[in-house]
Amino acid sequence: MNQLRQHLAERISLDGPLSIARFMAEALGHPQWGYYISRDPLGRAGDFITAPEVSQMFGELIGLWCADRWRALGAPDPFNLVELGPGRGTLMADALRAAAALPGFTAAARIQLVETSPVLRAAQKQALANSEVNWHDRIADLPPGPAIAIANEFFDALPIRQFQRKEDGWHERMVALREDELCLQLSPGIVPSAPLPDGVQAAPFDAIFEVSPARTAAMSELCQHLAKYDGAALVIDYGHERSAVGDTLQAMRAHEYVDPLAQPGQADLTAHVDFQALGDAAAAAGVIAHGPMTQGGFLQRLGIATRADILRQWATAAQSDAIDAALHRLTDRDEMGQLFKVMAISAADPAPPPGFEEI
């Protein structure tokens, strides 16, 4: 029996339909049955694989980017090296190993991980056993001081709301019950135009538009922290550069797409990130957003092909094939290279950071 599904069905029966945002929040973060609370979702034995799990090259290049930003800040000692949603700790471990090439970086870094999953915290503790790590439940809990932050596939899992245009206006899509099954239905009330950007107001009938107050709030908190204490951030996620209509809510289980409503708490729920909305939140906080640009273009500019060549020099034939496969997956437009975007944030320095020159 899916206990979370039963819990949600009872709640809907008593209180009425739930917003998709509330459904996602419960499915992913319920304190007892939430997806991220109860399991390690990563890897071949899990439900999906993120870029750091594809190859060490990803985390290494991110680490060198962080080291460059630290030096550009004047090499503050100490500073906070932050990761939002750090998975198993693989990215941070690879980043620290690479960034250690810059003298003083490792000694100055105070590692701050924003993570709510006890299962993943345990994995992070193991991956970073040689480092002193501080964990936080929220961005708001980060300690004061200059910070360099990484957010890889963090924003896509934050809850969204969906609206659909009908002849009488926009209606919110809600999670309801029909014959004891969870389903989507439209709220009868017309939604005021405030949540929707001007370019979406005239979308075709039946078009769906997604907004995420949770993402805006998280981006605002991060950027306000950087504005107050100085620093930089790198946001990497799949999504679109400009706000656009479309239903992107999806669920993954055992590396296959499944019905997002079928098994709450037992499948990963995500939606494409609206990078224009993130950029707007950054601007409102008084910091500078660079990009977005494609992940493939960003990694190529950072020198991933050269790093792959170096790794091949000591690789067996099988290892060399794996390096080639990882390079293809991370950068090819038909894999992660085009769908995934990268945005950088600078608190004060208007100069483009590495990877963002002349875009």
C-alpha positions as CSV (number, residue, x, y, z in Angstrom):
1,M,0.0,0.0,0.0
2,N,1.2,3.5,-0.8
3,Q,0.7,5.2,2.5
4,L,1.5,8.7,1.2
5,R,-1.1,8.3,-1.6
6,Q,-3.7,7.2,1.0
7,H,-2.7,10.2,3.2
8,L,-3.1,12.6,0.2
9,A,-6.4,11.1,-0.8
10,E,-7.8,11.5,2.7
11,R,-6.7,15.1,2.8
12,I,-8.3,15.9,-0.6
13,S,-11.5,14.2,0.6
14,L,-11.6,16.4,3.6
15,D,-10.2,19.7,2.3
16,G,-10.6,19.6,-1.4
17,P,-8.1,19.5,-4.3
18,L,-4.4,20.3,-3.8
19,S,-2.3,22.6,-5.9
20,I,0.4,20.8,-7.8
21,A,2.9,22.7,-5.7
22,R,1.5,21.2,-2.5
23,F,1.3,17.8,-4.1
24,M,5.0,18.0,-5.1
25,A,6.0,19.3,-1.7
26,E,4.3,16.3,0.0
27,A,5.5,13.7,-2.5
28,L,9.1,14.8,-2.3
29,G,9.5,16.1,1.3
30,H,6.8,14.5,3.5
31,P,8.7,13.9,6.8
32,Q,7.9,10.1,6.8
33,W,7.0,9.0,3.3
34,G,8.6,11.7,1.1
35,Y,10.7,10.6,-1.8
36,Y,13.9,12.4,-0.8
37,I,13.5,11.7,2.9
38,S,13.3,7.9,2.5
39,R,15.9,6.9,-0.2
40,D,19.0,7.5,-2.2
41,P,17.6,8.1,-5.7
42,L,20.8,8.4,-7.6
43,G,22.8,6.0,-9.7
44,R,22.1,2.9,-11.7
45,A,20.3,1.3,-8.8
46,G,18.2,4.4,-8.2
47,D,15.9,6.4,-10.4
48,F,18.2,8.9,-12.2
49,I,21.8,9.9,-12.8
50,T,23.1,13.5,-12.5
51,A,26.1,15.0,-14.2
52,P,28.6,14.5,-11.3
53,E,27.7,10.8,-11.3
54,V,28.4,10.6,-15.1
55,S,32.1,11.7,-14.8
56,Q,34.6,13.2,-12.5
57,M,35.3,15.8,-15.2
58,F,32.1,17.7,-14.4
59,G,32.9,18.3,-10.7
60,E,36.5,19.0,-11.4
61,L,35.7,21.8,-13.8
62,I,33.2,23.2,-11.4
63,G,35.9,23.1,-8.7
64,L,38.3,25.1,-10.9
65,W,35.6,27.6,-11.6
66,C,35.0,28.1,-7.9
67,A,38.7,28.5,-7.3
68,D,38.9,31.2,-10.0
69,R,35.9,33.0,-8.4
70,W,37.6,32.8,-5.0
71,R,40.7,34.4,-6.4
72,A,38.7,37.1,-8.1
73,L,37.0,37.9,-4.7
74,G,40.5,38.6,-3.3
75,A,41.0,35.1,-1.8
76,P,38.9,35.7,1.4
77,D,39.9,33.5,4.3
78,P,37.6,32.1,5.5
79,F,34.8,31.8,2.9
80,N,31.7,29.6,2.6
81,L,31.8,27.0,-0.2
82,V,28.1,26.2,-0.5
83,E,26.2,23.5,-2.4
84,L,22.4,23.3,-2.6
85,G,21.0,19.8,-3.0
86,P,24.4,18.1,-3.1
87,G,23.3,14.6,-3.9
88,R,25.8,12.0,-2.7
89,G,28.5,14.6,-2.3
90,T,30.2,13.5,-5.5
91,L,30.3,16.9,-7.1
92,M,31.8,18.6,-3.9
93,A,34.4,15.8,-3.5
94,D,35.5,16.2,-7.1
95,A,35.5,20.0,-6.9
96,L,37.6,20.1,-3.8
97,R,40.2,17.8,-5.3
98,A,40.6,20.0,-8.4
99,A,40.4,23.3,-6.6
100,A,43.2,22.2,-4.2
101,A,45.6,23.1,-7.1
102,L,45.1,26.7,-6.1
103,P,47.1,27.3,-2.9
104,G,45.1,28.4,0.1
105,F,41.6,27.5,-1.4
106,T,41.0,24.3,0.6
107,A,42.3,25.8,3.9
108,A,40.0,28.8,3.5
109,A,36.9,26.9,2.4
110,R,34.1,26.3,5.0
111,I,31.9,23.6,3.4
112,Q,28.2,24.3,3.8
113,L,25.7,21.8,2.4
114,V,21.9,22.6,2.2
115,E,20.3,19.2,2.4
116,T,17.0,17.9,3.9
117,S,17.4,14.2,3.2
118,P,18.9,12.1,6.1
119,V,19.8,9.4,3.6
120,L,21.7,11.7,1.3
121,R,23.4,13.4,4.3
122,A,24.8,10.1,5.3
123,A,26.2,9.6,1.7
124,Q,27.6,13.1,1.7
125,K,29.3,12.4,5.1
126,Q,31.0,9.4,3.6
127,A,32.0,11.1,0.4
128,L,33.5,14.0,2.2
129,A,34.9,12.1,5.2
130,N,38.2,14.0,4.9
131,S,36.6,17.4,5.1
132,E,34.8,19.3,7.9
133,V,31.2,19.8,6.7
134,N,28.3,21.8,8.0
135,W,24.7,20.8,7.0
136,H,21.7,23.2,6.8
137,D,18.0,22.6,6.1
138,R,17.5,26.0,4.4
139,I,19.4,28.6,2.5
140,A,18.4,31.1,5.2
141,D,20.5,29.1,7.7
142,L,23.8,29.7,5.9
143,P,26.3,31.5,8.1
144,P,27.5,35.0,7.3
145,G,30.5,35.7,5.1
146,P,31.5,35.7,1.5
147,A,30.2,32.6,-0.4
148,I,30.7,30.7,-3.6
149,A,27.6,28.5,-4.2
150,I,26.8,25.6,-6.5
151,A,23.3,24.5,-7.4
152,N,23.3,21.5,-9.7
153,E,19.8,20.1,-10.4
154,F,18.5,21.8,-7.3
155,F,15.8,24.1,-8.7
156,D,14.1,21.5,-10.9
157,A,12.8,19.6,-7.9
158,L,11.3,22.7,-6.2
159,P,7.4,22.7,-6.4
160,I,5.6,24.4,-9.3
161,R,2.1,25.6,-9.9
162,Q,0.4,25.1,-13.3
163,F,-2.2,27.3,-15.0
164,Q,-4.2,26.5,-18.1
165,R,-5.9,29.0,-20.4
166,K,-9.6,28.5,-21.2
167,E,-11.9,30.8,-23.1
168,D,-12.9,32.6,-19.9
169,G,-9.3,33.0,-18.6
170,W,-6.6,31.1,-16.8
171,H,-7.4,28.4,-14.3
172,E,-5.1,26.6,-11.9
173,R,-4.6,22.9,-12.4
174,M,-5.2,21.0,-9.2
175,V,-4.7,17.4,-7.9
176,A,-8.1,15.9,-7.1
177,L,-9.8,12.6,-6.6
178,R,-11.9,10.8,-9.2
179,E,-13.2,7.3,-8.3
180,D,-10.5,7.0,-5.6
181,E,-7.7,7.8,-8.1
182,L,-5.6,11.0,-8.1
183,C,-6.2,13.1,-11.2
184,L,-5.8,16.6,-12.5
185,Q,-8.7,19.0,-12.7
186,L,-9.1,22.8,-13.2
187,S,-10.0,25.1,-10.4
188,P,-13.3,26.8,-11.3
189,G,-12.0,30.2,-10.3
190,I,-10.3,32.5,-12.8
191,V,-6.7,33.3,-11.8
192,P,-5.7,36.9,-11.7
193,S,-3.1,37.8,-14.3
194,A,-0.5,38.7,-11.7
195,P,1.4,35.4,-11.7
196,L,1.7,35.3,-15.5
197,P,4.2,37.3,-17.5
198,D,2.9,39.7,-20.2
199,G,4.1,37.4,-23.1
200,V,2.0,34.5,-21.8
201,Q,-1.3,36.3,-21.5
202,A,-2.2,35.8,-25.1
203,A,-1.2,32.1,-25.3
204,P,-3.4,29.7,-27.2
205,F,-6.4,28.2,-25.5
206,D,-5.5,25.1,-23.5
207,A,-1.9,26.2,-23.2
208,I,-0.3,25.5,-19.8
209,F,2.1,27.8,-18.0
210,E,4.2,26.9,-14.9
211,V,5.3,29.2,-12.2
212,S,7.3,28.4,-9.1
213,P,7.1,30.7,-6.1
214,A,9.4,28.2,-4.3
215,R,12.2,28.7,-6.9
216,T,11.8,32.4,-6.9
217,A,12.1,32.4,-3.1
218,A,15.1,30.2,-3.0
219,M,16.9,32.2,-5.7
220,S,16.1,35.4,-3.9
221,E,17.4,34.1,-0.6
222,L,20.7,33.0,-2.2
223,C,21.2,36.2,-4.1
224,Q,20.3,38.4,-1.1
225,H,23.0,36.4,0.9
226,L,25.5,37.1,-1.9
227,A,24.5,40.8,-2.1
228,K,25.1,41.2,1.6
229,Y,28.3,39.3,2.0
230,D,29.8,39.2,-1.5
231,G,30.4,36.1,-3.6
232,A,29.3,34.2,-6.7
233,A,27.1,31.3,-7.6
234,L,26.6,28.8,-10.4
235,V,23.2,27.3,-11.3
236,I,23.0,24.3,-13.5
237,D,19.7,22.6,-14.4
238,Y,17.5,21.5,-17.3
239,G,15.1,24.1,-18.6
240,H,14.4,27.0,-20.9
241,E,16.2,30.3,-21.3
242,R,13.0,32.3,-21.7
243,S,9.6,32.0,-20.0
244,A,7.3,29.9,-22.2
245,V,4.2,27.8,-22.1
246,G,4.3,24.0,-21.8
247,D,3.6,21.2,-19.4
248,T,6.9,19.9,-18.2
249,L,5.9,18.1,-14.9
250,Q,7.5,14.7,-15.0
251,A,8.3,11.7,-12.8
252,M,11.2,9.2,-13.0
253,R,11.3,5.8,-11.5
254,A,14.0,3.2,-12.3
255,H,15.3,5.5,-15.1
256,E,11.8,5.4,-16.8
257,Y,9.2,8.1,-17.1
258,V,6.0,7.3,-15.1
259,D,2.7,9.0,-14.3
260,P,3.5,11.8,-11.8
261,L,0.3,11.1,-9.8
262,A,0.5,7.3,-9.7
263,Q,2.9,6.6,-6.9
264,P,3.6,9.8,-4.8
265,G,6.8,9.4,-2.7
266,Q,8.1,6.6,-4.8
267,A,9.2,8.5,-8.0
268,D,11.2,11.7,-8.5
269,L,9.1,14.7,-9.5
270,T,10.6,17.6,-11.4
271,A,9.8,20.3,-13.9
272,H,11.9,22.4,-16.3
273,V,13.5,25.5,-14.8
274,D,12.5,28.9,-16.1
275,F,15.9,30.6,-16.2
276,Q,14.3,34.0,-17.1
277,A,12.4,33.8,-13.8
278,L,15.6,33.0,-11.9
279,G,17.4,35.9,-13.6
280,D,14.5,38.3,-12.7
281,A,14.8,37.1,-9.0
282,A,18.6,37.8,-9.2
283,A,18.1,41.3,-10.6
284,A,15.5,42.1,-7.9
285,A,18.1,41.1,-5.3
286,G,20.6,43.5,-6.7
287,V,23.1,41.0,-8.1
288,I,24.3,40.3,-11.7
289,A,23.1,37.3,-13.7
290,H,25.3,36.0,-16.5
291,G,23.7,33.7,-19.1
292,P,22.1,31.3,-19.3
293,M,24.0,29.3,-21.8
294,T,24.0,25.6,-22.6
295,Q,25.8,23.1,-20.4
296,G,27.7,21.8,-23.5
297,G,29.0,25.2,-24.4
298,F,29.9,26.0,-20.8
299,L,31.9,22.8,-20.3
300,Q,33.6,23.1,-23.6
301,R,34.7,26.7,-22.7
302,L,36.1,25.4,-19.4
303,G,38.2,22.9,-21.2
304,I,36.4,19.6,-20.8
305,A,37.9,18.2,-24.0
306,T,41.4,18.9,-22.8
307,R,40.6,17.3,-19.4
308,A,39.3,14.2,-21.3
309,D,42.5,14.0,-23.3
310,I,44.6,14.1,-20.1
311,L,42.5,11.3,-18.5
312,R,42.9,9.2,-21.6
313,Q,46.7,9.2,-21.3
314,W,46.6,6.9,-18.3
315,A,43.4,5.0,-19.3
316,T,42.8,1.5,-20.4
317,A,40.9,0.9,-23.7
318,A,37.7,0.3,-21.7
319,Q,38.3,3.4,-19.5
320,S,39.0,5.5,-22.6
321,D,35.7,4.4,-24.1
322,A,34.0,5.4,-20.8
323,I,35.6,8.8,-20.9
324,D,34.4,9.3,-24.5
325,A,30.9,8.2,-23.5
326,A,30.8,10.6,-20.6
327,L,32.1,13.5,-22.7
328,H,29.3,12.8,-25.2
329,R,26.6,12.6,-22.5
330,L,27.6,15.8,-20.8
331,T,28.1,18.0,-23.9
332,D,26.2,16.6,-26.9
333,R,23.1,18.6,-27.9
334,D,21.1,15.3,-28.1
335,E,22.1,14.4,-24.5
336,M,22.6,16.9,-21.6
337,G,24.5,19.5,-23.6
338,Q,21.5,21.4,-25.0
339,L,18.7,20.8,-22.5
340,F,20.8,21.7,-19.5
341,K,21.5,25.4,-19.0
342,V,24.1,27.3,-16.8
343,M,23.7,30.6,-15.2
344,A,26.3,32.4,-13.1
345,I,25.7,35.0,-10.4
346,S,28.1,37.8,-9.3
347,A,27.5,39.9,-6.3
348,A,29.4,42.9,-7.5
349,D,31.9,42.1,-10.3
350,P,30.2,42.9,-13.7
351,A,32.9,41.1,-15.7
352,P,31.8,37.8,-17.1
353,P,33.1,34.8,-15.2
354,P,34.9,31.9,-16.9
355,G,32.6,30.2,-19.5
356,F,30.5,33.3,-20.0
357,E,32.8,35.5,-22.0
358,E,31.1,37.2,-25.0
359,I,27.7,35.5,-24.8
